[in-house]
Amino acid sequence: MTARTPRDAGPDGVAAVDGVPGTVPPASGGRPAGRDIPEATVARLPIYLRALTSLGERGIATCSSEDLATATGVNSAKLRKDLSYLGSYGTRGVGYDVDYLRYQIAREIGLTQDWPVIIVGIGNLGHALANYSGFRSRGFRVVALLDAAPERHDEPVAGLDVRPFDDLEEIVGGEDVAIGVIATPAVAAQDVADRLVACGITSILNFAPTVLSVPEGVDVRKVDLSIELQILAYHEQRKGPERATGVTA
């Protein structure tokens, strides 16, 4: 695949983040060279980015670690440790520059680039994902929708015509696809994943209720809504019969 370039760059040459023009980073700072970021920290960076974007939209220029921790539900000490991996320590007595910290996080997790995405499986969930406006504003551009069912082919969804799954290789090569989203039934998910990997895609977001087997070097993130509901049901049940059912004496 070819190297990607920053997206939506403004006159200062820095890409927009969540639709807001970027800012020129200070000459100093930045993540220490060669320092890996723990996976747990990586998982929290998008949460920080979302909170910072909200602060920026409200015109807030600086924030303390305590304010950001409150906005994200993360312990302030843990937040400061997370941000230190980016080389961002804030300014004593002032806090963090909201726009610059947002830029740092967006750059670190790759959101200053354009990421072409395909969605495979255009049932109810696939339709919802295709119509989700948040993808584009965060750097993810859905370039193709694919389905194996002939009756869905050429169906217009979110400005794109659904294409046959057999067109996969052509689309991946032509659009330089970075990420594949699987929204198929569980029985088809592994075959889809195998085809995606064979095309050279090494990042997969899996909504199918099954565990995928992929080679080393392929990253899979699984989203299972039924599991999340079951976890909530567990916690709801532990609240006691009155709170769980809403019945009071």
C-alpha positions as CSV (number, residue, x, y, z in Angstrom):
1,M,0.0,0.0,0.0
2,T,1.2,3.5,-0.7
3,A,2.1,6.0,2.0
4,R,-0.8,8.2,3.2
5,T,-0.7,11.9,3.5
6,P,-2.3,14.1,6.2
7,R,-5.9,14.9,5.4
8,D,-7.8,18.3,5.3
9,A,-4.6,20.3,5.9
10,G,-5.2,24.0,6.6
11,P,-3.0,26.9,5.5
12,D,-0.6,26.1,8.3
13,G,-0.1,22.6,6.9
14,V,-1.5,20.8,9.9
15,A,-4.5,18.5,9.3
16,A,-7.9,19.1,10.9
17,V,-9.0,17.0,13.8
18,D,-12.7,16.2,14.2
19,G,-13.4,18.9,11.7
20,V,-11.5,21.6,13.6
21,P,-8.4,23.0,11.8
22,G,-5.2,21.9,13.3
23,T,-2.6,24.1,15.0
24,V,1.1,24.3,14.6
25,P,2.8,22.3,17.3
26,P,5.4,24.0,19.5
27,A,9.0,23.4,18.5
28,S,9.7,21.4,21.6
29,G,7.9,18.4,23.0
30,G,6.6,15.3,21.4
31,R,6.8,11.6,22.4
32,P,10.2,10.4,23.5
33,A,11.8,8.5,20.6
34,G,11.6,4.7,20.9
35,R,9.2,4.7,23.8
36,D,6.3,2.3,23.3
37,I,2.8,3.3,24.6
38,P,1.0,0.6,26.6
39,E,-2.1,-0.9,25.1
40,A,-4.2,0.2,28.0
41,T,-3.1,3.8,27.4
42,V,-3.8,3.5,23.7
43,A,-7.3,2.4,24.5
44,R,-7.8,5.6,26.6
45,L,-6.4,8.1,24.1
46,P,-9.6,8.3,22.0
47,I,-11.5,9.0,25.2
48,Y,-9.2,11.9,25.9
49,L,-9.5,13.1,22.3
50,R,-13.3,13.1,22.5
51,A,-13.3,15.2,25.7
52,L,-10.7,17.6,24.4
53,T,-12.8,18.1,21.2
54,S,-15.8,18.9,23.3
55,L,-13.8,21.4,25.3
56,G,-12.4,23.0,22.2
57,E,-15.9,23.4,20.7
58,R,-16.9,25.2,23.9
59,G,-14.1,27.7,23.4
60,I,-12.0,26.4,26.3
61,A,-8.3,26.9,25.6
62,T,-6.7,25.2,28.6
63,C,-7.7,22.6,31.1
64,S,-6.2,21.0,34.1
65,S,-5.5,17.3,34.5
66,E,-8.3,17.2,37.1
67,D,-10.8,18.8,34.7
68,L,-9.9,16.4,31.9
69,A,-9.9,13.4,34.3
70,T,-13.5,14.4,35.4
71,A,-14.6,14.8,31.8
72,T,-13.3,11.3,30.9
73,G,-13.9,9.4,34.1
74,V,-10.2,8.5,34.4
75,N,-8.1,8.9,37.6
76,S,-6.1,12.1,37.2
77,A,-2.8,10.4,38.1
78,K,-3.4,7.8,35.5
79,L,-4.3,10.5,33.0
80,R,-1.1,12.4,33.6
81,K,0.9,9.1,33.3
82,D,-0.9,8.4,30.0
83,L,-0.2,11.8,28.5
84,S,3.5,11.6,29.6
85,Y,3.9,8.9,27.0
86,L,3.2,11.5,24.4
87,G,5.7,13.9,25.9
88,S,2.9,16.1,27.1
89,Y,3.3,17.2,30.7
90,G,1.2,20.4,30.7
91,T,2.3,23.7,32.3
92,R,2.3,24.0,36.1
93,G,-0.4,26.4,37.2
94,V,-1.9,26.5,33.7
95,G,-2.7,23.0,32.6
96,Y,-2.8,21.6,29.1
97,D,-3.3,23.5,25.9
98,V,-6.5,21.9,24.6
99,D,-5.8,22.4,20.8
100,Y,-2.2,21.2,21.0
101,L,-3.0,18.2,23.2
102,R,-5.8,17.3,20.8
103,Y,-3.3,17.5,18.0
104,Q,-0.8,15.3,19.8
105,I,-3.3,12.6,20.5
106,A,-4.8,12.7,17.0
107,R,-1.3,12.4,15.5
108,E,-0.3,9.6,17.8
109,I,-3.4,7.4,17.0
110,G,-3.3,8.2,13.3
111,L,-6.2,10.6,12.9
112,T,-4.2,13.2,10.9
113,Q,-4.3,10.7,8.0
114,D,-7.0,9.5,5.7
115,W,-8.0,5.9,6.3
116,P,-10.1,4.2,3.5
117,V,-12.5,1.7,5.0
118,I,-14.7,-1.0,3.5
119,I,-17.8,-2.5,5.2
120,V,-18.7,-6.2,4.4
121,G,-22.2,-7.3,5.2
122,I,-24.9,-4.7,4.5
123,G,-27.8,-5.9,6.7
124,N,-29.4,-3.8,9.4
125,L,-26.1,-3.3,11.2
126,G,-24.1,-2.7,8.0
127,H,-26.7,0.0,7.0
128,A,-26.3,1.7,10.4
129,L,-22.5,1.7,10.2
130,A,-22.5,3.0,6.6
131,N,-24.7,5.9,7.7
132,Y,-22.7,6.8,10.8
133,S,-21.5,10.3,10.2
134,G,-18.8,10.1,12.9
135,F,-16.5,8.0,10.6
136,R,-15.7,10.8,8.2
137,S,-15.1,13.5,10.8
138,R,-12.5,11.3,12.5
139,G,-10.5,10.4,9.4
140,F,-12.3,7.2,8.3
141,R,-13.6,7.3,4.8
142,V,-16.0,4.5,3.8
143,V,-15.1,3.8,0.2
144,A,-17.1,0.6,-0.5
145,L,-20.0,-1.5,0.8
146,L,-19.9,-5.2,0.0
147,D,-22.4,-8.0,0.4
148,A,-22.6,-11.6,-1.0
149,A,-26.4,-11.5,-1.4
150,P,-27.3,-10.7,-5.1
151,E,-30.5,-8.9,-4.1
152,R,-28.5,-6.3,-2.3
153,H,-26.2,-5.5,-5.2
154,D,-26.5,-1.9,-6.5
155,E,-28.7,-0.9,-3.6
156,P,-27.9,2.7,-2.7
157,V,-26.7,3.1,0.9
158,A,-25.2,6.3,2.3
159,G,-24.3,7.5,-1.1
160,L,-22.7,4.3,-2.2
161,D,-24.0,1.4,-4.3
162,V,-23.6,-2.0,-2.6
163,R,-21.2,-4.1,-4.6
164,P,-20.7,-7.9,-4.8
165,F,-18.2,-9.4,-2.3
166,D,-16.4,-10.9,-5.3
167,D,-15.2,-7.3,-6.1
168,L,-13.2,-7.3,-2.9
169,E,-9.7,-7.6,-4.3
170,E,-10.3,-5.0,-7.0
171,I,-11.6,-2.5,-4.4
172,V,-8.9,-3.1,-1.9
173,G,-6.2,-2.6,-4.5
174,G,-7.9,0.4,-6.2
175,E,-8.8,2.3,-3.1
176,D,-5.7,1.4,-1.0
177,V,-8.1,0.2,1.8
178,A,-6.6,0.3,5.3
179,I,-9.3,-1.2,7.4
180,G,-12.0,-3.8,6.9
181,V,-15.2,-3.8,8.9
182,I,-17.1,-7.2,9.2
183,A,-20.8,-6.9,9.9
184,T,-21.8,-10.3,8.5
185,P,-23.6,-13.2,10.3
186,A,-21.2,-15.2,12.4
187,V,-21.1,-18.2,10.0
188,A,-19.6,-16.0,7.3
189,A,-17.2,-13.9,9.3
190,Q,-14.1,-16.2,9.2
191,D,-14.3,-16.6,5.4
192,V,-14.6,-12.8,5.1
193,A,-11.6,-12.3,7.4
194,D,-9.5,-14.7,5.4
195,R,-10.3,-12.9,2.2
196,L,-9.5,-9.5,3.8
197,V,-6.1,-10.8,5.1
198,A,-5.3,-12.4,1.7
199,C,-5.8,-9.0,0.1
200,G,-3.3,-7.4,2.5
201,I,-5.6,-5.8,5.0
202,T,-4.1,-6.1,8.5
203,S,-6.7,-4.2,10.5
204,I,-10.2,-5.6,11.0
205,L,-13.1,-4.3,13.1
206,N,-15.4,-7.3,13.8
207,F,-19.0,-6.9,14.7
208,A,-19.9,-10.5,14.0
209,P,-20.6,-12.6,17.2
210,T,-17.6,-14.9,16.8
211,V,-13.9,-15.0,17.5
212,L,-11.8,-14.7,14.4
213,S,-8.6,-16.6,13.7
214,V,-6.0,-14.4,12.0
215,P,-2.3,-14.6,11.3
216,E,0.3,-12.8,13.5
217,G,0.5,-9.1,12.5
218,V,-3.2,-8.7,11.9
219,D,-5.0,-6.6,14.4
220,V,-8.7,-7.4,15.2
221,R,-11.0,-5.4,17.4
222,K,-14.2,-7.1,18.3
223,V,-17.5,-5.3,19.1
224,D,-20.2,-7.6,20.5
225,L,-23.3,-5.6,21.5
226,S,-25.0,-8.7,23.1
227,I,-22.0,-9.2,25.4
228,E,-22.1,-5.6,26.5
229,L,-25.9,-6.0,27.3
230,Q,-25.2,-9.2,29.2
231,I,-22.6,-7.4,31.3
232,L,-25.1,-4.6,32.1
233,A,-27.7,-7.3,33.0
234,Y,-25.2,-8.8,35.4
235,H,-24.6,-5.5,37.2
236,E,-28.3,-4.6,37.1
237,Q,-29.1,-8.0,38.8
238,R,-26.6,-7.3,41.6
239,K,-28.3,-4.1,42.5
240,G,-31.0,-6.1,44.2
241,P,-34.6,-7.0,43.2
242,E,-36.0,-3.6,43.9
243,R,-33.5,-1.7,41.8
244,A,-33.3,-4.4,39.1
245,T,-37.1,-4.4,38.5
246,G,-37.8,-0.9,39.5
247,V,-40.3,-2.1,42.1
248,T,-40.3,-0.5,45.5
249,A,-42.0,-1.6,48.6
